[in-house]
Amino acid sequence: MNPLFTPVQIGRHTLPNRLVMAPMTRSRSDDNGIPSDLVAAYYVQRASAGLIITEGVFPSAMGKGYVRTPGIATDAQVAAWKKVTEAVHAKGGRIFMQVMHCGRISHPSLLPNEAQPVAPSAIKPAGQTWTASGLQDFVTPRELRLDEIAGVIDEYRIATRRALEAGFDGVELHTASGYLPEQFLSSGSNQRQDQYGGSAANRARFVLDVLAAMVAEAGGDRVGIKISPEMNFNDIVDDNPLQTYTYLVEQLRDLNLAYLHVALFGAKVDYHALLRPRFNGAYLMGGGLDQTVAEAALADGRADATVFGGAFLANPDLPERFRQGAPLNTPDKNTFYSPGAQGYTDYPSLSGTSAN
């Protein structure tokens, strides 16, 4: 039997297949961070995935980093997400929310009262972010005071509670792509001199404290974490990623998390071989996989489930296409972050239909 289509236990959930839809920013929410009915249609189309992990969702207004991204900080946002989860569940799907605080990867025009973005240290990242007026350079962030950090951690806890209220089956902590948790984790963006900076143990403290808060709300079996060692996206660097990520993953064992999601893009080390034996939950492998590579990883026991991004974006019926060996639609990069249905809900299924 093809290992992609065998059941797997992910925390408290039994998935019918081992094809996971990756979290992907799609920028189809309104200016208030409220996902539209189009968002529900998009996720419903992909409900045949063993598990859907949503696009990154900001836990608080200060966590927003891009135009038209969704939040989970207001009652209106919760109500809109509830429509999404109910629709996905009606199709037999399972869906986790990825919680994403962008930290310094933001811009004052996206934040309340044009505030400075926050970060572990006041280090300006190279690059730009998408705003309502187009691409804008990142600014120098404001360093979080020690007495503020507990409040940010609590935002993740409240976001987890709200995600469950909205009907999500669980939550994933985004600890990759240069966003706030990885900013704390990485030596290049964290130059603090207190208990949240310096050693690998101190730099990992924020991530572990956030996870503990999320677990307190949802239980470990409904919480996952995503990491991407050496991805170096959004100007993130670490002096010793091997030490940093080995330490972090070894500390996860006591939390009894549902899964560890590791996406690799150009890493010099086989982190899958390094980290899988150090984790005691389901191991999700991602990062540029194709069907052949995924099947081999599952057959060899190198992963419990495999994560696909662009393939799910362009192929709402990806599991069925893999079953049949059918050709895949090609993702249209020009519409990844544009508003509207084009390049979002209009990719055809094998039957030739779409939700648009």
C-alpha positions in Angstrom: 0.0 0.0 0.0 1.2 3.5 -0.8 2.3 5.0 2.5 0.9 8.4 1.6 -2.6 7.0 1.9 -2.3 5.2 5.3 -3.7 6.7 8.5 -1.4 8.4 11.0 -2.0 9.7 14.5 -1.1 13.4 15.0 -1.8 14.2 18.6 -5.4 13.4 19.4 -6.3 13.3 15.7 -6.2 10.3 13.4 -5.5 11.6 9.8 -6.8 9.5 6.9 -3.7 10.2 4.8 -0.2 11.6 5.3 -0.5 14.6 3.0 -0.4 17.8 5.0 -1.2 21.2 3.4 1.6 23.7 4.4 0.8 27.1 5.9 1.1 29.6 3.1 0.5 33.4 3.2 -2.3 34.2 0.7 -3.3 37.8 1.6 -7.1 37.4 1.0 -8.4 38.9 4.2 -9.7 42.5 4.6 -8.0 45.4 6.2 -9.4 44.4 9.6 -7.8 41.0 9.4 -11.1 39.2 8.8 -11.0 36.3 6.4 -13.7 36.4 3.7 -16.1 33.8 2.4 -13.5 33.3 -0.4 -11.1 32.1 2.3 -13.6 29.4 3.4 -14.0 28.3 -0.2 -10.2 28.0 -0.6 -9.8 25.8 2.4 -12.9 23.7 1.7 -11.5 22.9 -1.8 -8.5 21.3 -0.1 -10.3 19.4 2.7 -9.1 16.1 1.3 -5.7 16.8 2.9 -4.9 14.7 5.9 -4.4 18.0 7.7 -4.6 21.6 6.6 -2.4 24.1 8.4 -3.6 27.6 7.7 -1.7 30.6 6.6 0.0 32.5 9.4 -2.6 34.3 11.6 -1.5 37.2 13.8 -2.3 36.7 17.5 -2.5 40.5 18.2 -2.6 43.7 16.2 1.1 44.2 16.9 1.8 40.8 15.3 0.7 41.8 11.8 3.4 41.9 9.2 1.8 42.1 5.8 -1.2 43.7 4.1 -4.4 41.6 4.0 -3.3 38.9 6.4 -5.8 37.5 8.9 -5.9 37.7 12.7 -7.5 35.9 15.6 -7.5 38.8 18.0 -11.1 40.1 17.8 -14.5 38.6 18.0 -15.2 39.4 14.4 -12.1 37.5 13.3 -13.1 34.5 15.4 -16.6 34.5 13.9 -15.2 34.6 10.4 -12.7 31.7 11.1 -15.6 29.7 12.6 -17.2 29.7 9.1 -14.0 28.4 7.7 -13.6 25.5 10.2 -17.3 24.5 10.0 -17.1 24.3 6.2 -13.9 22.3 6.3 -15.3 19.9 8.9 -18.5 19.5 6.9 -16.3 18.1 4.1 -14.5 15.7 6.5 -11.3 17.8 6.9 -9.1 18.7 9.8 -7.5 22.1 10.2 -4.9 23.7 12.5 -4.3 27.4 12.7 -0.7 28.6 12.4 -0.1 31.5 14.9 2.3 34.0 13.4 3.6 37.1 15.2 5.9 38.9 12.7 7.8 40.9 15.2 10.3 43.1 13.4 9.1 41.9 10.0 6.5 44.5 9.7 6.0 48.2 9.1 4.4 51.1 11.2 1.7 51.5 8.5 0.4 48.0 9.4 0.4 48.5 13.2 -1.9 50.4 15.7 -1.1 54.1 15.7 1.8 53.5 13.4 3.8 51.9 16.2 7.3 50.6 15.7 7.5 46.8 15.3 8.8 45.0 18.3 11.6 42.5 18.5 14.1 40.9 21.0 16.7 43.5 20.0 16.6 46.9 18.1 18.3 45.5 15.0 16.9 46.6 11.6 16.5 43.7 9.2 17.4 44.1 5.5 14.4 43.8 3.1 10.9 45.0 2.6 7.3 44.1 3.4 4.1 44.5 1.5 1.9 47.3 2.8 -1.3 49.0 1.4 0.9 51.3 -0.6 3.2 48.7 -1.9 6.6 47.5 -0.8 8.2 49.4 2.1 11.6 49.1 3.7 11.7 47.4 7.2 12.4 49.9 10.0 14.4 49.5 13.1 12.2 47.7 15.7 11.8 48.6 19.3 13.4 46.2 21.7 10.8 44.5 24.0 11.4 45.4 27.6 11.8 42.4 29.9 8.5 43.3 31.7 6.7 43.3 28.3 7.6 39.8 27.2 5.1 38.0 29.5 2.3 40.0 27.9 3.4 38.9 24.4 3.5 35.3 25.5 0.0 35.8 26.9 -1.2 37.0 23.5 -0.2 33.6 22.1 -2.2 31.9 24.9 -5.3 34.0 24.2 -4.9 33.4 20.4 -4.9 29.6 21.1 -8.1 29.9 23.1 -9.7 31.9 20.4 -8.6 29.5 17.7 -10.3 26.7 19.7 -13.4 28.8 20.1 -13.4 29.2 16.3 -13.4 25.5 15.9 -9.8 24.7 14.9 -8.6 21.2 15.7 -5.3 22.6 16.9 -2.7 25.3 16.6 0.9 25.5 15.2 3.5 27.9 16.5 5.4 29.5 13.6 9.0 29.5 14.7 10.5 30.0 11.2 10.8 32.5 8.3 12.4 35.2 10.5 9.3 36.0 12.6 9.3 36.8 16.3 9.9 33.4 17.8 12.8 32.8 15.5 14.1 36.3 16.1 14.4 35.4 19.8 15.9 32.0 18.9 18.6 33.3 16.5 21.9 34.9 17.7 21.9 37.4 14.8 18.6 39.0 15.8 18.8 38.5 19.6 21.5 40.4 21.4 19.8 40.7 24.7 21.7 40.4 28.0 18.9 39.1 30.2 17.4 35.6 30.5 16.0 35.7 27.0 19.4 36.3 25.3 22.9 35.0 25.1 23.1 31.2 25.4 21.1 28.8 23.2 19.1 28.0 26.3 18.2 31.6 26.9 17.4 32.3 23.3 15.1 29.3 23.2 13.3 30.4 26.3 10.8 32.6 24.5 9.8 29.8 22.2 9.4 27.3 25.0 7.5 29.8 27.2 5.1 30.5 24.3 4.6 26.8 23.7 3.9 26.2 27.4 1.2 28.9 27.3 -0.4 27.4 24.2 -0.3 23.9 25.7 -1.9 25.2 28.9 -4.9 26.3 26.8 -5.1 23.4 24.2 -3.2 20.5 25.6 0.0 19.3 24.0 -1.8 17.0 21.7 -3.4 19.9 19.9 -0.2 22.0 19.5 2.5 21.8 16.9 5.6 23.8 16.1 7.2 24.7 12.8 10.9 25.3 12.4 13.2 25.8 9.4 16.9 25.7 10.3 19.2 27.6 8.0 16.4 28.9 5.9 17.7 32.5 6.6 14.5 34.1 5.3 13.8 37.8 6.3 17.4 38.4 7.2 17.6 35.8 10.0 20.9 34.2 10.8 22.3 32.1 13.7 25.9 31.6 14.5 25.5 27.9 15.4 22.1 26.6 14.1 23.1 23.0 14.8 23.5 23.7 18.5 20.4 26.0 18.6 18.0 23.6 17.0 19.3 20.5 18.7 18.8 22.2 22.1 15.4 23.5 21.2 14.0 20.1 20.0 15.4 18.2 23.0 13.4 20.6 25.2 10.2 19.9 23.4 9.9 16.3 24.8 8.3 17.3 28.1 5.6 19.3 26.3 4.2 16.2 24.5 3.4 18.1 21.4 1.2 16.8 18.6 4.0 17.3 16.0 7.2 18.9 15.0 7.1 20.4 11.5 10.5 20.8 9.9 10.8 22.5 6.5 14.3 22.5 5.0 15.3 24.9 2.2 19.0 24.8 1.3 20.3 23.7 4.8 23.8 22.4 4.8 22.9 19.7 7.4 20.4 16.9 7.2 18.3 18.2 10.1 15.7 15.5 9.5 18.2 12.8 10.5 19.4 14.9 13.4 16.1 16.0 14.9 13.6 13.2 14.3 15.2 10.9 16.9 15.1 13.7 19.4 11.4 14.3 19.2 8.7 12.2 20.8 5.7 13.2 18.7 4.7 13.0 15.0 7.4 14.3 12.7 6.2 16.3 9.7 8.7 16.7 6.8 8.4 19.6 4.4 10.3 21.8 2.0 10.2 21.2 -1.7 9.0 17.6 -1.6 7.5 15.8 -4.6 5.5 12.6 -4.5 8.4 10.2 -4.9 10.5 11.9 -2.2 7.5 11.9 0.2 6.7 8.2 -0.4 10.3 7.3 0.2 10.6 9.3 3.4 7.4 7.7 4.8 8.5 4.2 3.7 11.9 4.6 5.4 10.4 5.9 8.6 12.1 9.3 8.2 8.8 11.1 8.6 5.3 10.4 9.9 3.6 12.8 7.5 4.8 15.0 4.6 4.0 18.6 3.9 3.2 20.2 0.5 2.9 23.9 -0.2 2.8 25.0 -3.8 1.4 21.7 -4.9 -1.6 22.1 -2.7 -2.0 25.8 -3.6 -2.4 24.9 -7.3 -4.1 21.5 -6.9 -7.0 21.5 -4.5 -7.5 17.8 -5.1 -3.8 16.9 -4.6 -4.4 13.6 -2.8 -6.5 12.3 -5.7 -4.0 13.4 -8.3 -1.3 11.5 -6.4 -3.5 8.4 -6.2 -4.1 8.5 -10.0 -0.6 9.7 -11.0 -2.4 12.6 -12.7 -0.5 15.7 -13.9 -0.3 18.7 -11.6 -1.4 22.3 -12.2 1.4 24.8 -12.1 1.3 27.5 -9.4 0.9 31.0 -10.7 3.4 33.0 -8.7 1.9 36.3 -9.9 -1.2 35.7 -7.9 0.2 34.3 -4.7 -0.6 37.5 -2.7 -3.0 39.3 -4.9 -6.6 39.9 -3.8 -9.5 38.0 -5.3 -10.3 34.5 -6.7 -7.7 34.4 -9.4 -4.9 32.1 -8.5 -6.8 31.2 -5.3 -10.0 29.3 -5.8 -10.0 29.0 -9.6 -7.4 26.2 -10.0 -9.3 23.3 -11.6 -9.7 19.9 -10.1 -9.5 16.7 -12.1 -13.2 17.0 -12.8 -12.5 20.4 -14.3 -14.5 22.3 -11.6 -13.5 25.0 -9.2 -15.1 26.9 -6.4 -15.1 30.1 -8.4 
